[in-house]
Amino acid sequence: MAGCSGRTQRAPSSLLPEQQQEPALSGDGSKLAVIVDQRGRPTVQLRDLRGGGRLQLRHLNRQQPHSSPSLSWNGRYLAVIIQRGNRRLVLIEDRLSGRAHPLRLPSGRSPVRLSLSPEGRQLALQTADRGRWQVELLDLSGLLEPDRRGGLRRSNPAEPQP
């Protein structure tokens, strides 16, 4: 049976607010997405664990509540479930290009949870449709470039500058 080393590290209180849920860690361990309460609305926040700062998200300032964040390997892509009107949908923010990729599901299916693959080329999605739960795999290879190890080398306008 495998176990952890017994050492734990708690994020400093200056790094994260006290109330936080649904943590998602990037594959390289440099970014952490959490859901926090912001004026009574569940909102995703993205933190740089190496520099300690909060990272800007261009397309997720509205359309709350947010839920089920998931990050690609370097944190280039952040996938989250958002609310637009009375409809829930998946939004993927590309932090490198600054683009948003909303994914609408056909025939009334509503996203419940999601998991983005490390390179950002597939999305596992739990949906609800008339009381039935299903898991679907979506191919994003025609939509997103791969986010590979060591991939975010270009200067990213969403990252804090030293």
Disulfide bonds with the S-S distance in Angstrom:
none
